[in-house]
Amino acid sequence: MKDRELYSIEDARFLLGDIARKTLYDLLNSGELASVTIGRRRFIPAAAITAFIGATATYIAPSERRAQGTRRAVQMPLQLEPAPPRRGRPRSAAQRLR
């Protein structure tokens, strides 16, 4: 692909590792990736692609990140109240299927 200033949605998807179209639009809608509208078409500036890649690049190996424990969410136990007792007479299996 030639170096240009603006890329179409499909070209930008390819440059970003062939990401899904929805993912690209999610990035555009969240403001993480800038775009330019000309007429009814939307284009992604080359500088925006370069800035996005630079901003989201990681320099720590995933195995090291797991060892540091920085990405692990804290899980809290779920406290459920017991269900209230059922009233009336117990139903048979045939009645439950109706």
Gaussian input, Z-matrix of N, CA and C with variables (Angstrom, degrees):
# hf/3-21g

backbone

0 1
 N
 C     1     B1
 C     2     B2     1     A1
 N     3     B3     2     A2     1     D1
 C     4     B4     3     A3     2     D2
 C     5     B5     4     A4     3     D3
 N     6     B6     5     A5     4     D4
 C     7     B7     6     A6     5     D5
 C     8     B8     7     A7     6     D6
 N     9     B9     8     A8     7     D7
 C    10    B10     9     A9     8     D8
 C    11    B11    10    A10     9     D9
 N    12    B12    11    A11    10    D10
 C    13    B13    12    A12    11    D11
 C    14    B14    13    A13    12    D12
 N    15    B15    14    A14    13    D13
 C    16    B16    15    A15    14    D14
 C    17    B17    16    A16    15    D15
 N    18    B18    17    A17    16    D16
 C    19    B19    18    A18    17    D17
 C    20    B20    19    A19    18    D18
 N    21    B21    20    A20    19    D19
 C    22    B22    21    A21    20    D20
 C    23    B23    22    A22    21    D21
 N    24    B24    23    A23    22    D22
 C    25    B25    24    A24    23    D23
 C    26    B26    25    A25    24    D24
 N    27    B27    26    A26    25    D25
 C    28    B28    27    A27    26    D26
 C    29    B29    28    A28    27    D27
 N    30    B30    29    A29    28    D28
 C    31    B31    30    A30    29    D29
 C    32    B32    31    A31    30    D30
 N    33    B33    32    A32    31    D31
 C    34    B34    33    A33    32    D32
 C    35    B35    34    A34    33    D33
 N    36    B36    35    A35    34    D34
 C    37    B37    36    A36    35    D35
 C    38    B38    37    A37    36    D36
 N    39    B39    38    A38    37    D37
 C    40    B40    39    A39    38    D38
 C    41    B41    40    A40    39    D39
 N    42    B42    41    A41    40    D40
 C    43    B43    42    A42    41    D41
 C    44    B44    43    A43    42    D42
 N    45    B45    44    A44    43    D43
 C    46    B46    45    A45    44    D44
 C    47    B47    46    A46    45    D45
 N    48    B48    47    A47    46    D46
 C    49    B49    48    A48    47    D47
 C    50    B50    49    A49    48    D48
 N    51    B51    50    A50    49    D49
 C    52    B52    51    A51    50    D50
 C    53    B53    52    A52    51    D51
 N    54    B54    53    A53    52    D52
 C    55    B55    54    A54    53    D53
 C    56    B56    55    A55    54    D54
 N    57    B57    56    A56    55    D55
 C    58    B58    57    A57    56    D56
 C    59    B59    58    A58    57    D57
 N    60    B60    59    A59    58    D58
 C    61    B61    60    A60    59    D59
 C    62    B62    61    A61    60    D60
 N    63    B63    62    A62    61    D61
 C    64    B64    63    A63    62    D62
 C    65    B65    64    A64    63    D63
 N    66    B66    65    A65    64    D64
 C    67    B67    66    A66    65    D65
 C    68    B68    67    A67    66    D66
 N    69    B69    68    A68    67    D67
 C    70    B70    69    A69    68    D68
 C    71    B71    70    A70    69    D69
 N    72    B72    71    A71    70    D70
 C    73    B73    72    A72    71    D71
 C    74    B74    73    A73    72    D72
 N    75    B75    74    A74    73    D73
 C    76    B76    75    A75    74    D74
 C    77    B77    76    A76    75    D75
 N    78    B78    77    A77    76    D76
 C    79    B79    78    A78    77    D77
 C    80    B80    79    A79    78    D78
 N    81    B81    80    A80    79    D79
 C    82    B82    81    A81    80    D80
 C    83    B83    82    A82    81    D81
 N    84    B84    83    A83    82    D82
 C    85    B85    84    A84    83    D83
 C    86    B86    85    A85    84    D84
 N    87    B87    86    A86    85    D85
 C    88    B88    87    A87    86    D86
 C    89    B89    88    A88    87    D87
 N    90    B90    89    A89    88    D88
 C    91    B91    90    A90    89    D89
 C    92    B92    91    A91    90    D90
 N    93    B93    92    A92    91    D91
 C    94    B94    93    A93    92    D92
 C    95    B95    94    A94    93    D93
 N    96    B96    95    A95    94    D94
 C    97    B97    96    A96    95    D95
 C    98    B98    97    A97    96    D96
 N    99    B99    98    A98    97    D97
 C   100   B100    99    A99    98    D98
 C   101   B101   100   A100    99    D99
 N   102   B102   101   A101   100   D100
 C   103   B103   102   A102   101   D101
 C   104   B104   103   A103   102   D102
 N   105   B105   104   A104   103   D103
 C   106   B106   105   A105   104   D104
 C   107   B107   106   A106   105   D105
 N   108   B108   107   A107   106   D106
 C   109   B109   108   A108   107   D107
 C   110   B110   109   A109   108   D108
 N   111   B111   110   A110   109   D109
 C   112   B112   111   A111   110   D110
 C   113   B113   112   A112   111   D111
 N   114   B114   113   A113   112   D112
 C   115   B115   114   A114   113   D113
 C   116   B116   115   A115   114   D114
 N   117   B117   116   A116   115   D115
 C   118   B118   117   A117   116   D116
 C   119   B119   118   A118   117   D117
 N   120   B120   119   A119   118   D118
 C   121   B121   120   A120   119   D119
 C   122   B122   121   A121   120   D120
 N   123   B123   122   A122   121   D121
 C   124   B124   123   A123   122   D122
 C   125   B125   124   A124   123   D123
 N   126   B126   125   A125   124   D124
 C   127   B127   126   A126   125   D125
 C   128   B128   127   A127   126   D126
 N   129   B129   128   A128   127   D127
 C   130   B130   129   A129   128   D128
 C   131   B131   130   A130   129   D129
 N   132   B132   131   A131   130   D130
 C   133   B133   132   A132   131   D131
 C   134   B134   133   A133   132   D132
 N   135   B135   134   A134   133   D133
 C   136   B136   135   A135   134   D134
 C   137   B137   136   A136   135   D135
 N   138   B138   137   A137   136   D136
 C   139   B139   138   A138   137   D137
 C   140   B140   139   A139   138   D138
 N   141   B141   140   A140   139   D139
 C   142   B142   141   A141   140   D140
 C   143   B143   142   A142   141   D141
 N   144   B144   143   A143   142   D142
 C   145   B145   144   A144   143   D143
 C   146   B146   145   A145   144   D144
 N   147   B147   146   A146   145   D145
 C   148   B148   147   A147   146   D146
 C   149   B149   148   A148   147   D147
 N   150   B150   149   A149   148   D148
 C   151   B151   150   A150   149   D149
 C   152   B152   151   A151   150   D150
 N   153   B153   152   A152   151   D151
 C   154   B154   153   A153   152   D152
 C   155   B155   154   A154   153   D153
 N   156   B156   155   A155   154   D154
 C   157   B157   156   A156   155   D155
 C   158   B158   157   A157   156   D156
 N   159   B159   158   A158   157   D157
 C   160   B160   159   A159   158   D158
 C   161   B161   160   A160   159   D159
 N   162   B162   161   A161   160   D160
 C   163   B163   162   A162   161   D161
 C   164   B164   163   A163   162   D162
 N   165   B165   164   A164   163   D163
 C   166   B166   165   A165   164   D164
 C   167   B167   166   A166   165   D165
 N   168   B168   167   A167   166   D166
 C   169   B169   168   A168   167   D167
 C   170   B170   169   A169   168   D168
 N   171   B171   170   A170   169   D169
 C   172   B172   171   A171   170   D170
 C   173   B173   172   A172   171   D171
 N   174   B174   173   A173   172   D172
 C   175   B175   174   A174   173   D173
 C   176   B176   175   A175   174   D174
 N   177   B177   176   A176   175   D175
 C   178   B178   177   A177   176   D176
 C   179   B179   178   A178   177   D177
 N   180   B180   179   A179   178   D178
 C   181   B181   180   A180   179   D179
 C   182   B182   181   A181   180   D180
 N   183   B183   182   A182   181   D181
 C   184   B184   183   A183   182   D182
 C   185   B185   184   A184   183   D183
 N   186   B186   185   A185   184   D184
 C   187   B187   186   A186   185   D185
 C   188   B188   187   A187   186   D186
 N   189   B189   188   A188   187   D187
 C   190   B190   189   A189   188   D188
 C   191   B191   190   A190   189   D189
 N   192   B192   191   A191   190   D190
 C   193   B193   192   A192   191   D191
 C   194   B194   193   A193   192   D192
 N   195   B195   194   A194   193   D193
 C   196   B196   195   A195   194   D194
 C   197   B197   196   A196   195   D195
 N   198   B198   197   A197   196   D196
 C   199   B199   198   A198   197   D197
 C   200   B200   199   A199   198   D198
 N   201   B201   200   A200   199   D199
 C   202   B202   201   A201   200   D200
 C   203   B203   202   A202   201   D201
 N   204   B204   203   A203   202   D202
 C   205   B205   204   A204   203   D203
 C   206   B206   205   A205   204   D204
 N   207   B207   206   A206   205   D205
 C   208   B208   207   A207   206   D206
 C   209   B209   208   A208   207   D207
 N   210   B210   209   A209   208   D208
 C   211   B211   210   A210   209   D209
 C   212   B212   211   A211   210   D210
 N   213   B213   212   A212   211   D211
 C   214   B214   213   A213   212   D212
 C   215   B215   214   A214   213   D213
 N   216   B216   215   A215   214   D214
 C   217   B217   216   A216   215   D215
 C   218   B218   217   A217   216   D216
 N   219   B219   218   A218   217   D217
 C   220   B220   219   A219   218   D218
 C   221   B221   220   A220   219   D219
 N   222   B222   221   A221   220   D220
 C   223   B223   222   A222   221   D221
 C   224   B224   223   A223   222   D222
 N   225   B225   224   A224   223   D223
 C   226   B226   225   A225   224   D224
 C   227   B227   226   A226   225   D225
 N   228   B228   227   A227   226   D226
 C   229   B229   228   A228   227   D227
 C   230   B230   229   A229   228   D228
 N   231   B231   230   A230   229   D229
 C   232   B232   231   A231   230   D230
 C   233   B233   232   A232   231   D231
 N   234   B234   233   A233   232   D232
 C   235   B235   234   A234   233   D233
 C   236   B236   235   A235   234   D234
 N   237   B237   236   A236   235   D235
 C   238   B238   237   A237   236   D236
 C   239   B239   238   A238   237   D237
 N   240   B240   239   A239   238   D238
 C   241   B241   240   A240   239   D239
 C   242   B242   241   A241   240   D240
 N   243   B243   242   A242   241   D241
 C   244   B244   243   A243   242   D242
 C   245   B245   244   A244   243   D243
 N   246   B246   245   A245   244   D244
 C   247   B247   246   A246   245   D245
 C   248   B248   247   A247   246   D246
 N   249   B249   248   A248   247   D247
 C   250   B250   249   A249   248   D248
 C   251   B251   250   A250   249   D249
 N   252   B252   251   A251   250   D250
 C   253   B253   252   A252   251   D251
 C   254   B254   253   A253   252   D252
 N   255   B255   254   A254   253   D253
 C   256   B256   255   A255   254   D254
 C   257   B257   256   A256   255   D255
 N   258   B258   257   A257   256   D256
 C   259   B259   258   A258   257   D257
 C   260   B260   259   A259   258   D258
 N   261   B261   260   A260   259   D259
 C   262   B262   261   A261   260   D260
 C   263   B263   262   A262   261   D261
 N   264   B264   263   A263   262   D262
 C   265   B265   264   A264   263   D263
 C   266   B266   265   A265   264   D264
 N   267   B267   266   A266   265   D265
 C   268   B268   267   A267   266   D266
 C   269   B269   268   A268   267   D267
 N   270   B270   269   A269   268   D268
 C   271   B271   270   A270   269   D269
 C   272   B272   271   A271   270   D270
 N   273   B273   272   A272   271   D271
 C   274   B274   273   A273   272   D272
 C   275   B275   274   A274   273   D273
 N   276   B276   275   A275   274   D274
 C   277   B277   276   A276   275   D275
 C   278   B278   277   A277   276   D276
 N   279   B279   278   A278   277   D277
 C   280   B280   279   A279   278   D278
 C   281   B281   280   A280   279   D279
 N   282   B282   281   A281   280   D280
 C   283   B283   282   A282   281   D281
 C   284   B284   283   A283   282   D282
 N   285   B285   284   A284   283   D283
 C   286   B286   285   A285   284   D284
 C   287   B287   286   A286   285   D285
 N   288   B288   287   A287   286   D286
 C   289   B289   288   A288   287   D287
 C   290   B290   289   A289   288   D288
 N   291   B291   290   A290   289   D289
 C   292   B292   291   A291   290   D290
 C   293   B293   292   A292   291   D291

   B1=1.4388
   B2=1.5307
   B3=1.3087
   B4=1.4580
   B5=1.5224
   B6=1.3292
   B7=1.4638
   B8=1.5187
   B9=1.3242
   B10=1.4576
   B11=1.5118
   B12=1.2952
   B13=1.4596
   B14=1.5214
   B15=1.3364
   B16=1.4626
   B17=1.5154
   B18=1.3209
   B19=1.4617
   B20=1.5205
   B21=1.3295
   B22=1.4590
   B23=1.5293
   B24=1.3078
   B25=1.4681
   B26=1.5290
   B27=1.3145
   B28=1.4750
   B29=1.5258
   B30=1.3393
   B31=1.4627
   B32=1.5276
   B33=1.3342
   B34=1.4649
   B35=1.5259
   B36=1.3303
   B37=1.4710
   B38=1.5174
   B39=1.3316
   B40=1.4607
   B41=1.5274
   B42=1.3375
   B43=1.4638
   B44=1.5226
   B45=1.3174
   B46=1.4689
   B47=1.5287
   B48=1.3023
   B49=1.4640
   B50=1.5067
   B51=1.3308
   B52=1.4608
   B53=1.5206
   B54=1.3403
   B55=1.4594
   B56=1.5258
   B57=1.3019
   B58=1.4622
   B59=1.5243
   B60=1.3107
   B61=1.4674
   B62=1.5314
   B63=1.3181
   B64=1.4652
   B65=1.5284
   B66=1.3152
   B67=1.4589
   B68=1.5229
   B69=1.3312
   B70=1.4563
   B71=1.5258
   B72=1.3200
   B73=1.4620
   B74=1.5280
   B75=1.3284
   B76=1.4673
   B77=1.5308
   B78=1.3397
   B79=1.4624
   B80=1.5285
   B81=1.3295
   B82=1.4634
   B83=1.5235
   B84=1.3214
   B85=1.4695
   B86=1.5236
   B87=1.3379
   B88=1.4639
   B89=1.5249
   B90=1.3331
   B91=1.4573
   B92=1.5131
   B93=1.3250
   B94=1.4589
   B95=1.5206
   B96=1.3273
   B97=1.4546
   B98=1.5273
   B99=1.3315
   B100=1.4659
   B101=1.5243
   B102=1.3345
   B103=1.4574
   B104=1.5196
   B105=1.3413
   B106=1.4520
   B107=1.5194
   B108=1.3353
   B109=1.4564
   B110=1.5238
   B111=1.3257
   B112=1.4542
   B113=1.5173
   B114=1.3189
   B115=1.4591
   B116=1.5093
   B117=1.3208
   B118=1.4678
   B119=1.5218
   B120=1.3314
   B121=1.4663
   B122=1.5178
   B123=1.3138
   B124=1.4620
   B125=1.5216
   B126=1.3251
   B127=1.4555
   B128=1.5208
   B129=1.3263
   B130=1.4547
   B131=1.5265
   B132=1.3404
   B133=1.4656
   B134=1.5296
   B135=1.3216
   B136=1.4675
   B137=1.5259
   B138=1.3349
   B139=1.4669
   B140=1.5287
   B141=1.3354
   B142=1.4640
   B143=1.5264
   B144=1.3255
   B145=1.4745
   B146=1.5197
   B147=1.3370
   B148=1.4648
   B149=1.5259
   B150=1.3413
   B151=1.4733
   B152=1.5210
   B153=1.3277
   B154=1.4717
   B155=1.5234
   B156=1.3147
   B157=1.4654
   B158=1.5231
   B159=1.3234
   B160=1.4637
   B161=1.5151
   B162=1.3324
   B163=1.4671
   B164=1.5174
   B165=1.3281
   B166=1.4595
   B167=1.5230
   B168=1.3197
   B169=1.4637
   B170=1.5284
   B171=1.3180
   B172=1.4652
   B173=1.5204
   B174=1.3107
   B175=1.4526
   B176=1.5232
   B177=1.3334
   B178=1.4609
   B179=1.5191
   B180=1.3080
   B181=1.4582
   B182=1.5255
   B183=1.3396
   B184=1.4670
   B185=1.5209
   B186=1.3421
   B187=1.4665
   B188=1.5245
   B189=1.3307
   B190=1.4639
   B191=1.5291
   B192=1.3181
   B193=1.4588
   B194=1.5231
   B195=1.3575
   B196=1.4675
   B197=1.5232
   B198=1.3371
   B199=1.4561
   B200=1.5267
   B201=1.3351
   B202=1.4593
   B203=1.5185
   B204=1.3269
   B205=1.4498
   B206=1.5164
   B207=1.3295
   B208=1.4574
   B209=1.5187
   B210=1.3041
   B211=1.4500
   B212=1.5225
   B213=1.2937
   B214=1.4528
   B215=1.5175
   B216=1.3025
   B217=1.4626
   B218=1.5230
   B219=1.3095
   B220=1.4572
   B221=1.5185
   B222=1.3107
   B223=1.4521
   B224=1.5207
   B225=1.3150
   B226=1.4507
   B227=1.5155
   B228=1.3213
   B229=1.4590
   B230=1.5275
   B231=1.2921
   B232=1.4535
   B233=1.5188
   B234=1.3231
   B235=1.4611
   B236=1.5189
   B237=1.3070
   B238=1.4549
   B239=1.5161
   B240=1.3129
   B241=1.4583
   B242=1.5232
   B243=1.3402
   B244=1.4630
   B245=1.5298
   B246=1.3290
   B247=1.4656
   B248=1.5193
   B249=1.3312
   B250=1.4681
   B251=1.5284
   B252=1.3323
   B253=1.4736
   B254=1.5284
   B255=1.3345
   B256=1.4601
   B257=1.5150
   B258=1.3180
   B259=1.4591
   B260=1.5175
   B261=1.3045
   B262=1.4609
   B263=1.5118
   B264=1.2958
   B265=1.4660
   B266=1.5291
   B267=1.3116
   B268=1.4669
   B269=1.5272
   B270=1.3226
   B271=1.4525
   B272=1.5265
   B273=1.3093
   B274=1.4669
   B275=1.5261
   B276=1.3149
   B277=1.4581
   B278=1.5156
   B279=1.3127
   B280=1.4686
   B281=1.5287
   B282=1.3121
   B283=1.4617
   B284=1.5204
   B285=1.3191
   B286=1.4777
   B287=1.5208
   B288=1.3174
   B289=1.4629
   B290=1.5178
   B291=1.3003
   B292=1.4821
   B293=1.4717
   A1=108.89
   A2=117.35
   A3=121.74
   A4=110.36
   A5=115.03
   A6=119.09
   A7=108.38
   A8=116.70
   A9=121.86
   A10=108.79
   A11=116.49
   A12=121.97
   A13=111.87
   A14=117.64
   A15=122.37
   A16=110.46
   A17=115.41
   A18=121.48
   A19=109.59
   A20=116.08
   A21=120.77
   A22=108.85
   A23=115.69
   A24=120.86
   A25=109.98
   A26=116.69
   A27=120.23
   A28=111.44
   A29=117.30
   A30=120.16
   A31=111.03
   A32=116.86
   A33=120.69
   A34=110.63
   A35=116.61
   A36=119.73
   A37=110.24
   A38=116.48
   A39=121.65
   A40=110.48
   A41=116.83
   A42=120.56
   A43=112.47
   A44=116.97
   A45=121.22
   A46=111.91
   A47=117.14
   A48=120.43
   A49=113.43
   A50=117.00
   A51=122.29
   A52=111.04
   A53=115.22
   A54=120.26
   A55=109.91
   A56=116.86
   A57=121.79
   A58=110.19
   A59=115.49
   A60=121.56
   A61=110.64
   A62=116.77
   A63=121.12
   A64=110.70
   A65=117.22
   A66=120.84
   A67=110.55
   A68=116.55
   A69=120.22
   A70=110.65
   A71=117.56
   A72=120.25
   A73=111.58
   A74=118.01
   A75=120.75
   A76=110.58
   A77=116.68
   A78=121.19
   A79=111.00
   A80=116.29
   A81=120.38
   A82=111.01
   A83=117.02
   A84=121.14
   A85=112.92
   A86=117.00
   A87=119.93
   A88=112.24
   A89=117.03
   A90=120.78
   A91=114.14
   A92=117.75
   A93=120.38
   A94=111.95
   A95=116.34
   A96=122.07
   A97=107.71
   A98=116.49
   A99=121.25
   A100=110.24
   A101=115.15
   A102=119.86
   A103=109.74
   A104=114.65
   A105=122.99
   A106=107.19
   A107=116.52
   A108=120.55
   A109=108.30
   A110=115.66
   A111=122.09
   A112=106.20
   A113=115.38
   A114=119.51
   A115=109.04
   A116=115.56
   A117=120.29
   A118=112.79
   A119=116.52
   A120=120.03
   A121=111.22
   A122=115.22
   A123=122.34
   A124=108.13
   A125=115.88
   A126=122.48
   A127=109.41
   A128=115.59
   A129=122.38
   A130=107.63
   A131=118.88
   A132=120.33
   A133=111.24
   A134=115.93
   A135=120.90
   A136=110.24
   A137=116.76
   A138=120.69
   A139=111.10
   A140=117.41
   A141=120.69
   A142=110.81
   A143=116.59
   A144=120.26
   A145=109.71
   A146=116.69
   A147=121.46
   A148=111.00
   A149=116.89
   A150=120.76
   A151=111.29
   A152=116.93
   A153=120.12
   A154=110.56
   A155=117.26
   A156=120.48
   A157=110.09
   A158=117.13
   A159=120.81
   A160=112.64
   A161=116.76
   A162=120.71
   A163=112.41
   A164=117.97
   A165=119.99
   A166=113.09
   A167=117.40
   A168=120.34
   A169=110.19
   A170=116.09
   A171=121.26
   A172=109.06
   A173=115.76
   A174=120.67
   A175=111.81
   A176=116.11
   A177=121.58
   A178=107.53
   A179=116.43
   A180=120.95
   A181=109.66
   A182=117.79
   A183=119.82
   A184=113.01
   A185=117.31
   A186=119.34
   A187=111.05
   A188=117.49
   A189=120.23
   A190=110.85
   A191=117.21
   A192=120.98
   A193=110.43
   A194=115.81
   A195=119.14
   A196=110.10
   A197=117.17
   A198=120.59
   A199=110.83
   A200=117.02
   A201=120.89
   A202=111.27
   A203=115.89
   A204=119.99
   A205=113.46
   A206=117.33
   A207=119.46
   A208=113.19
   A209=119.29
   A210=121.21
   A211=113.45
   A212=117.89
   A213=120.92
   A214=110.62
   A215=116.21
   A216=121.02
   A217=109.48
   A218=115.15
   A219=120.51
   A220=107.93
   A221=115.52
   A222=119.76
   A223=109.05
   A224=114.70
   A225=119.96
   A226=108.49
   A227=118.17
   A228=119.31
   A229=110.43
   A230=115.40
   A231=121.85
   A232=108.42
   A233=115.76
   A234=119.81
   A235=108.43
   A236=115.69
   A237=121.62
   A238=109.99
   A239=114.14
   A240=118.30
   A241=107.91
   A242=116.95
   A243=118.77
   A244=110.26
   A245=115.06
   A246=120.60
   A247=109.68
   A248=117.77
   A249=119.42
   A250=109.63
   A251=116.86
   A252=119.02
   A253=110.07
   A254=115.88
   A255=121.48
   A256=109.49
   A257=114.54
   A258=119.88
   A259=108.95
   A260=115.85
   A261=120.69
   A262=111.44
   A263=114.84
   A264=117.97
   A265=109.94
   A266=117.30
   A267=121.23
   A268=110.89
   A269=116.57
   A270=120.73
   A271=110.11
   A272=115.25
   A273=119.00
   A274=108.67
   A275=116.29
   A276=121.13
   A277=111.38
   A278=118.88
   A279=122.38
   A280=110.07
   A281=117.45
   A282=120.44
   A283=111.89
   A284=116.86
   A285=119.97
   A286=111.61
   A287=119.30
   A288=122.24
   A289=112.85
   A290=117.87
   A291=120.39
   A292=112.98
   D1=133.77
   D2=-179.95
   D3=-69.64
   D4=152.19
   D5=174.54
   D6=-73.49
   D7=123.02
   D8=178.32
   D9=-135.04
   D10=173.00
   D11=179.46
   D12=-85.21
   D13=-35.10
   D14=-177.81
   D15=-125.30
   D16=141.40
   D17=178.10
   D18=-122.58
   D19=143.54
   D20=175.18
   D21=-69.38
   D22=170.14
   D23=178.98
   D24=-58.48
   D25=-45.56
   D26=-178.49
   D27=-65.18
   D28=-40.75
   D29=178.57
   D30=-66.94
   D31=-39.41
   D32=178.55
   D33=-64.81
   D34=-39.50
   D35=176.40
   D36=-57.77
   D37=-45.11
   D38=-179.35
   D39=-62.98
   D40=-44.68
   D41=-178.86
   D42=-65.54
   D43=-27.35
   D44=179.76
   D45=-93.07
   D46=24.33
   D47=174.85
   D48=89.28
   D49=25.49
   D50=179.18
   D51=59.28
   D52=46.78
   D53=178.34
   D54=-71.51
   D55=164.16
   D56=-179.06
   D57=-68.57
   D58=150.95
   D59=178.87
   D60=-59.25
   D61=-42.16
   D62=179.18
   D63=-62.52
   D64=-40.63
   D65=179.05
   D66=-61.96
   D67=-41.90
   D68=178.61
   D69=-63.28
   D70=-44.77
   D71=178.80
   D72=-66.99
   D73=-32.59
   D74=174.51
   D75=-62.84
   D76=-40.95
   D77=177.20
   D78=-64.40
   D79=-40.29
   D80=178.70
   D81=-66.70
   D82=-45.37
   D83=-177.75
   D84=-67.70
   D85=-30.68
   D86=179.34
   D87=-82.81
   D88=-10.55
   D89=-179.32
   D90=86.39
   D91=3.94
   D92=179.36
   D93=-72.41
   D94=-23.30
   D95=179.97
   D96=-129.74
   D97=124.38
   D98=-177.59
   D99=-80.03
   D100=155.59
   D101=177.73
   D102=-145.58
   D103=165.46
   D104=178.79
   D105=-126.73
   D106=133.37
   D107=177.40
   D108=-105.35
   D109=127.05
   D110=175.45
   D111=-124.62
   D112=112.85
   D113=-174.63
   D114=65.53
   D115=-122.19
   D116=178.37
   D117=-102.98
   D118=3.30
   D119=-177.84
   D120=-103.59
   D121=150.19
   D122=178.81
   D123=-113.46
   D124=134.29
   D125=179.48
   D126=-125.79
   D127=153.25
   D128=178.47
   D129=-108.54
   D130=120.57
   D131=177.75
   D132=-66.11
   D133=145.60
   D134=178.78
   D135=-59.73
   D136=-37.41
   D137=179.56
   D138=-64.46
   D139=-35.12
   D140=179.01
   D141=-67.69
   D142=-38.59
   D143=177.82
   D144=-64.83
   D145=-45.32
   D146=179.58
   D147=-62.36
   D148=-43.32
   D149=179.56
   D150=-65.56
   D151=-40.22
   D152=179.49
   D153=-63.70
   D154=-44.34
   D155=179.46
   D156=-62.90
   D157=-42.67
   D158=179.45
   D159=-65.13
   D160=-37.23
   D161=-177.75
   D162=-75.01
   D163=-27.63
   D164=-175.97
   D165=-102.91
   D166=1.09
   D167=-179.80
   D168=-68.90
   D169=142.98
   D170=177.20
   D171=-112.83
   D172=148.16
   D173=-179.28
   D174=-119.33
   D175=9.40
   D176=178.14
   D177=-116.92
   D178=132.51
   D179=178.93
   D180=-64.04
   D181=144.48
   D182=179.16
   D183=-55.84
   D184=-36.22
   D185=179.93
   D186=-65.69
   D187=-36.80
   D188=177.61
   D189=-69.46
   D190=-38.15
   D191=179.16
   D192=-63.81
   D193=-40.75
   D194=177.78
   D195=-64.87
   D196=-37.95
   D197=-179.24
   D198=-66.42
   D199=-33.35
   D200=178.45
   D201=-74.95
   D202=-25.25
   D203=179.43
   D204=74.48
   D205=22.23
   D206=-176.43
   D207=-78.98
   D208=-18.75
   D209=-176.61
   D210=-101.75
   D211=-3.34
   D212=-175.40
   D213=-79.98
   D214=126.86
   D215=178.44
   D216=-79.04
   D217=148.10
   D218=177.53
   D219=-82.35
   D220=127.65
   D221=179.10
   D222=-101.77
   D223=130.45
   D224=178.88
   D225=-105.86
   D226=141.86
   D227=179.68
   D228=-66.35
   D229=141.22
   D230=179.23
   D231=-88.18
   D232=123.59
   D233=-178.62
   D234=-102.35
   D235=111.21
   D236=-179.74
   D237=-104.50
   D238=142.60
   D239=175.65
   D240=-86.26
   D241=148.08
   D242=179.57
   D243=-64.78
   D244=147.89
   D245=179.47
   D246=-67.92
   D247=143.72
   D248=179.22
   D249=-67.22
   D250=150.87
   D251=-179.41
   D252=-65.19
   D253=146.76
   D254=-179.71
   D255=-80.38
   D256=143.25
   D257=178.89
   D258=-102.46
   D259=160.33
   D260=178.19
   D261=87.17
   D262=-179.42
   D263=-178.04
   D264=-84.91
   D265=151.39
   D266=179.84
   D267=-65.06
   D268=140.15
   D269=179.43
   D270=-90.18
   D271=151.61
   D272=177.14
   D273=-81.67
   D274=168.45
   D275=-179.30
   D276=-63.19
   D277=-35.42
   D278=179.73
   D279=-66.50
   D280=-37.96
   D281=179.50
   D282=-70.35
   D283=-32.53
   D284=179.50
   D285=-68.96
   D286=-27.47
   D287=-178.12
   D288=-77.69
   D289=-16.56
   D290=-178.47
   D291=-77.80

